[in-house]
Amino acid sequence: MKIAVFHNLPSGGAKRALHGYLDYLNQHNHTVDVFVPSTANEEFLPLKDVANSLTVFPVGKTWKGSLYSTFKYVPPLIKTISLRDLEITQKEIAQTINSRDYDVVFSEQDQYTMTPFFLKYIKHPLVYYCPQPPRNEAILQTIENDTNINPLKKFIFNQADNRDLKIDAENISYARNILTNSYFTRESILRVYGLNSYVSYLGIDTDLFKPLEVPEEDFVLSVGSCRPSKGYDFIIRSLSLIDAEIRPKLVIVSNFSLPEWKEYLKKLASQLDVDLEILDLIDDEKLVLLYNQAKLVLYAPYMEPFGLVPLEAMGCGTPVVGVKEGGIRESVIHKKTGLHSERDEGLFAEATTELLSKDLKRYNLSKNSLKYIEDYWTLEHAGERLLWHLNRVIHARD
């Protein structure tokens, strides 16, 4: 099978998932050519290592594009780039792919517009992987709770968000075959866009995320970008309710941090006497070590569509305590591989305390987690699921 792949992703979970997909396809003798604008992050898990070829198309910086974006799209001062110039580049990428004999095109989301302009111009059979529709309501609600964020900045970004939603809605109208990461997200896509989609669950690299022969240390871990939607303030408040004599340190690993939110979390932790450490942009080796050393992984993002963090934790044999909303209900099995909790600080603290104080229970959850990952959540499983859908789309045109 000849597959063209497009993405304009930053570093993070979506890029890691795409790298895993391409690694599977490459190992199973499919020809995969990757096409990206220069704005895509290709430093984190570079796809050239798992693809037949990688072609980068420069995104221009023209005064016409900036002027057009200011009035039609979102001003470059907000987005850091001209969306018009980005669209021109993505059209060029699509035209290049259209001129070649690919069986199918696989597209990921865009870090600037969510659904990429690319979809408007591609002619080959296309599969669009949509890990989430816009979640502005939940995100903005948490931002509103933080009085440290400048009101003018809130207003400006709210206006930009309204334009973003219109761009995203228009671009996804060109998608005919949508895949997503969970049934929770599938329902969100139907509710937001009125479009059907299919669930193709992700997986993790079990050669990387695996148990290490290292002792537990007295800390709990949470992983993800340092922004309001990840719920770290909720975790800090929950930990503050645990008796100080057994209260563990909280380590947050972030691939991106909003400076104001990071400072707010540090101040909150200090006020509530929670020992907090935030680590930015660590490498995979250090991340896996922390997963193994942590007693628990705590997970409390607001309505997270799926999330690789619980899978990575379970792959390392570390139980997860998570708020039971969003995709975690499909990845963590309550009382078998971790615990679900309501978004209530007292109940979350009780669930955390229960596992911190019961070594045998934590051990049993760890063993169950490892088997669960091997049975269903490896890259091989995820690749098989994706390949089935690619073949489904190709055969649908016969």
N, C-alpha and C positions, 0 to 999 in steps of 0.2 A: 504494500500500500504506500502511495506517495502522499504525504501530509504536509501542508503548509501551516505554520503556527504563527499567530500574531499576539503580541502583548505589549502593554505600556504600563507595567507594574512597578511599584517601589519594592524595597526589600520587605520581607515578612512572610506570613503564612501562605498567601496566595502564590507567591513566587516559589516557595518551597514545594508546594503541591504541584505546580507546573513542572518544576525540575524533576520531581518523582515520576510524573506521567511520561515525560520525554525519555527518561532513563529506561522505563519499561518498554516503550515503543522501539527505542534504539536497540535494546538487547534482544528484541523479538524480530529483528531484521526488517523493520519498517523504515522507509526513507523519510526523515523529518528535516525540513528546512524551516529555519526560524527567521522572521522578518520583524524588525522593531524600529520605532523612531528613536532618535538619540536621547530622548527624555526617559526611556525605559532604564531601569536599574539592571545592568549586566555585570556588576561587580559582586553582588551577593548571589551565590550559586549560579555562576555563568552557564548559560545554556549551550554555549559552544562545546562544552565538555560532553554533552549528551545528545548532540544533534549532528546531522550530516553537514549542515552549513548554518552560518549566522550572518545575516545582512543587516547593517545598521543604516538607516536613512536619516540624514541630518534634518532637524527642525529649524527652519529659518527664523530670523528675527527682523521682519520687515515693518516699515512704518505703516504700510497699508493694512497689514494683518493686525497691528496693534490698534489702529483707528477703528477698523471693522469690529474687532472684538469688544472694544469699549462700548459701542452702541448696540451691537447685535448679541454678543455673548457676555463674557465676564471680563472686566478690564485686566490687562496684564499685571497691574500693580497688585491685584488680589491673587491671581493664579501663578504669577512669576513667569508665565509664558503667554503668548498670544494663541488663543484657541483656534483662531482662523488659520494661522500658520501651521498649527498642529493638524487641523483637518486637511489642509493641502498635502501635507506629508503622508497622512494615512491614505488619502486617495491615491497618491503615487505608489504606495506599497500595494494597495489592492489591485491597481492596474498591472503592476509587475507580476503578481500572483496570477491574475486572470490570463496573462499571456503564456502561462505554462500549464502543463498537463497534470495538475494535481487531482487526486481522487476526492479529497475532502480538505476543508480548511477548518482549523480549530482556533478559536479566538478567546482570549481572556479579557478581563475588564481593563479599564483605563483609569489611572490614578487621578486624572484631571476631570473626566466627564462621566465616570462609572461605565456606562455603555459606550464603546468607542465609535467615533465617526466611521471607522473602517467598515462597519457592517453595511453602511449605505452604498458602498461601491463594489463589494465583492460579488462575483458572478458564479463561482464554483459552489457546490453544496457546502453549507456552512454549519458548524456546531459552535454555539456560543455558550461558554461556561460563565454563568451568572451566580457568583457566590452570595450575593445579597442585593436586594433592591435598596433604594435610599432609606436610611434609618434616621432621618433628621429629627423627627419628633422626640425620640428617646434621647438622642445625643444633646439636643438643645435644652431639654428639660434638665439634664444634669449640669450643663453649663450655667443655666439660670440660677442654680443653687449655689454657685461659686461667686461670691460678691467681689472676689479679687480680680476678676476679668473685666477689663475696661468696657463700659457700656457702649462707647462709640464703636469699639472693635466688634462687639456683639452685633450692633445694628448693621455695620458694613458687611459682615459675613452672612448675616441673615438674608440681606438683599442678594448677595452672590449665590446663596443656596437656592433661592427661588429660580434664578436663571439656570442653575445647574440642573434642577429638576426637569425643566422644559427640554433641555438638551438631551438628557438621559431618556426621557419619554419618547422623543422623536427618534433617537438612534435605535432604541430597542424595538421599535415598530418594524424594523427591517429583519429582525431575527425570526427564523422559522423553526429552528431546532435548538431549544434551550436546555442545557443541563444545569443542575445545581447540586448543592452539597448535603441537603437534608430535607425531610418532609416538612419541617417547620419553614424552611426557606421557600419550598415549593408553594406552600400556602400563601406566603408573603408575596411572591411573584404574581400569583393569581389575583390577590387582593389589590396590589399596587398597580399592576400593568394590565390585568385582565387577560393574561397569556398563560398557556399551558407550558409545563416544563417537566423534565424527568430527573429523578434523583440518581446521581452516580457518586456514591460515597468515596471519600478520600481515603488515603492510607499513609503510613509512615515508613521510613527507612529503618527497619529493625536491625540493620548492621550498624547503624549510628545510635539510635535510641534503644539502648539495651542495658541490662543490669551490669553494674561494675562491682568488683569486690572491694567496696569502700564502706566504712561504718557510717551510720546515720549521725547527723549533727543536729543540734537543738535549734533548728529554724524551719520555717515553712516558706514555700516558694510560690510566687505568682509571676506569670509571664505574659507579655504583650505590650503594645505601645502605651506610653504614659499619657493618657488623655482621659477626660471624664467618663467616656462611655465604657471604660474597662472596669469601673467599680472598685478601684483600689481604696477609695475613701471609705466605702462600706466595709471592706476587709479590715482596715485599720480600726474603725469603730467597733467592729465585732471582736477583734483581738483584745481591745482595751477592756472588754467585759470578762475576760479570762483572768483568774487569780494571778496576781503578779508573780507568785512563786513558781508557777508552771507556764507562764506566758512566753511563747517562743518569739524569737526574732523573726521579722518579716523581710525577706529578700525579694525585690522586684527586679526582673530582667526586662529591659525595654529595648526595642529596635528603633524607637522614635519617641521623643519626649517633648511635650509642650512645656516650655520653661515655666510659665506661670502656674500650670497645674502641678508640676514637679515640686516647686517651692511650696505650694499650698499643702501638698501631701506631707512634706517634711515638717511643716509647721504644725499640722494636725497631729502627726505622730508624736511630736515633742510634747504637745499639750496633753495628750492622752497617755503618755508614758509607754509608748510602743516603740521598741527598738526597730528602726527601719533603715534599710540600705537599698539604694537604687543603682543598678548597674546598667550602663548603656552600651549597646553594640558589642557584646562579647562574642567570641567565636563559638562554634558548635561544640568543640571539645569541652570548653568551660561550662556551656549550657548543660550538656549531658551529665557532667560531673555534679552540678548543682541539683539536677533532677534526682540523681542517685543519693546525694547526701541529705536532701530534705526529708523530713518526716512525713510531710504532706504537701500536696499542691492545692492551693486555694484558688477558686475560679468563680468570679462574680461579675462578668461583664453584663451590660444591659442588652438583653434580647440578642445575644450573639448567634448568628445564623448557624454556625457549626463549631468551628474552633479546633485547631490541631493540638492545642496545648494539652487537653485531657488525654488524647491519644499518645502524645509524646511522654507524658508522665506515666501512663500505664505501661508503655513500652519499656520504661526503665524500672517498672515494678513499684511505682510510688502511687499510693491511693490518692483519690481526688475528693475534695469536699467542694461542691459547687451549688450555686443557686439554680433551682430547677426551672429554668426558662430558656427558650431558644433551643439550639441543637444539642446541648449537653444531655438532654433527656434521651437522645438517640445513641449517644456514645458511652456514657457512664451508666452502668447498671447499679441501681440503688441497692445497697447492702451486700453487693457481690464484688464490685470493683471500686466502690467508693460510696459516698453518701450524698443524697440530694437534700437541699434545705430550702425553705421559703426565704424570700428576701426580707428577712427579719434579723436584725443584728444579734438579738438574744438567742434565737434558734440556731443561727449559723455558728455562734460561739459555742453552743452546747454540742453541736455535731463535731466541731473541731476538737473540743475538749475530750469528747468520747473517744476519738481515735488516738489522740495524743497520750491518753492515759491507759490504753489497752494495747500492749505490744503484740499479743497473740492475734487480736482481731486485725491489726494493721498488717501483720505477716500474712494472714489468710487472704485479705483483700489484695495484697501484692501478688501472691501466687495466682489468684483468679485473674488478675489484670494481665499478667504475662501470657496466660493461655488464651484469653479472650482476644488479645492483639494478634497472636499467631494464627488464630482460627479465622479471623475476618478482616483485620485492619492493616495488613501489610501493603507495601507498594505493589506486590504481585496481584493481590486481590483488587486493589484500586485500578491497576492497569487493565485487568481483564474486564472490569465493569466499563471502563471508558471505551475499550476496543469494541465491545458489543454494541455500544451506541454509535460509534463511528461507522461500523458496518451497517447498522440499521438505516442510517441516513443515506449511505451510498446506495444501498439496495432499493431504497424507496423511490429512486429516480428511474430504475430499470423498467 
